[in-house]
Amino acid sequence: MDINIKTKYKSGDTVWITCLNNNDQEHFPMAVKIIKIDLQIWSNVTSEVQYFVDGVNLYYKENNLFANAEDAQEECYKLNHRL
């Protein structure tokens, strides 16, 4: 059985994440490049997609990645103002 998997982003894409500045406890947007995508599949159902980005030792789920700086900045604003 063939499985056709589509992800929102692909390896090599530049996306935006939110980062926390520990000095002032403010979130800020940062552009990063996706270097690896890990898919967890059970019983032919994609259960989790993890994106690894250059320079960060964490993985991100799609809802924590942003296609542009404006969307990432909006999320930072929400995090900084606890909206």
C-alpha positions as CSV (number, residue, x, y, z in Angstrom):
1,M,0.0,0.0,0.0
2,D,1.3,3.4,-1.0
3,I,1.0,6.3,1.4
4,N,1.0,9.8,0.1
5,I,2.2,12.2,2.8
6,K,2.0,16.0,2.4
7,T,3.6,18.3,4.9
8,K,3.0,22.0,5.2
9,Y,6.7,22.8,4.8
10,K,9.6,21.0,3.2
11,S,13.3,20.6,4.0
12,G,15.1,23.7,2.9
13,D,12.2,26.1,3.5
14,T,12.8,29.2,5.5
15,V,10.1,29.6,8.2
16,W,9.7,31.8,11.3
17,I,9.7,30.7,14.9
18,T,9.1,32.6,18.2
19,C,12.1,32.8,20.5
20,L,12.3,34.0,24.1
21,N,14.9,36.5,25.2
22,N,15.8,35.4,28.7
23,N,17.1,38.8,29.7
24,D,13.9,40.7,29.3
25,Q,11.5,37.8,29.0
26,E,10.1,39.0,25.7
27,H,9.4,36.8,22.7
28,F,10.7,37.8,19.2
29,P,10.4,36.3,15.7
30,M,13.4,34.6,14.1
31,A,13.9,33.2,10.6
32,V,15.2,29.6,10.4
33,K,15.7,27.0,7.8
34,I,14.2,23.5,8.0
35,I,16.9,20.9,7.8
36,K,15.0,17.7,8.7
37,I,11.4,16.4,8.9
38,D,10.5,13.4,11.0
39,L,7.2,11.7,10.5
40,Q,5.6,9.4,13.0
41,I,3.2,7.0,11.3
42,W,1.1,4.3,12.9
43,S,-1.4,2.1,11.0
44,N,-1.2,4.2,7.9
45,V,-2.1,7.4,9.8
46,T,0.3,10.3,10.2
47,S,0.2,11.0,13.9
48,E,2.9,13.6,14.2
49,V,5.2,15.7,12.0
50,Q,8.3,17.1,13.6
51,Y,10.4,19.8,11.9
52,F,14.0,20.3,12.9
53,V,15.6,23.7,12.1
54,D,19.1,24.9,11.7
55,G,20.8,26.2,14.8
56,V,18.1,25.1,17.3
57,N,18.3,21.8,19.2
58,L,14.6,21.4,19.4
59,Y,11.9,20.2,17.0
60,Y,8.8,22.1,16.1
61,K,5.3,21.1,15.2
62,E,3.5,22.9,12.3
63,N,1.5,25.1,14.6
64,N,4.7,26.5,16.0
65,L,6.1,27.5,12.6
66,F,5.1,30.5,10.6
67,A,5.3,31.2,6.9
68,N,6.2,34.9,7.3
69,A,7.6,37.4,9.8
70,E,4.2,39.2,10.3
71,D,2.5,36.0,11.5
72,A,5.4,35.2,13.8
73,Q,5.4,38.8,15.2
74,E,1.6,38.5,15.9
75,E,2.2,35.3,17.9
76,C,5.1,37.0,19.8
77,Y,2.7,39.9,20.6
78,K,0.2,37.4,22.0
79,L,2.8,35.6,24.1
80,N,4.3,38.9,25.4
81,H,0.9,40.2,26.4
82,R,-0.5,36.9,27.4
83,L,-3.6,37.2,25.2
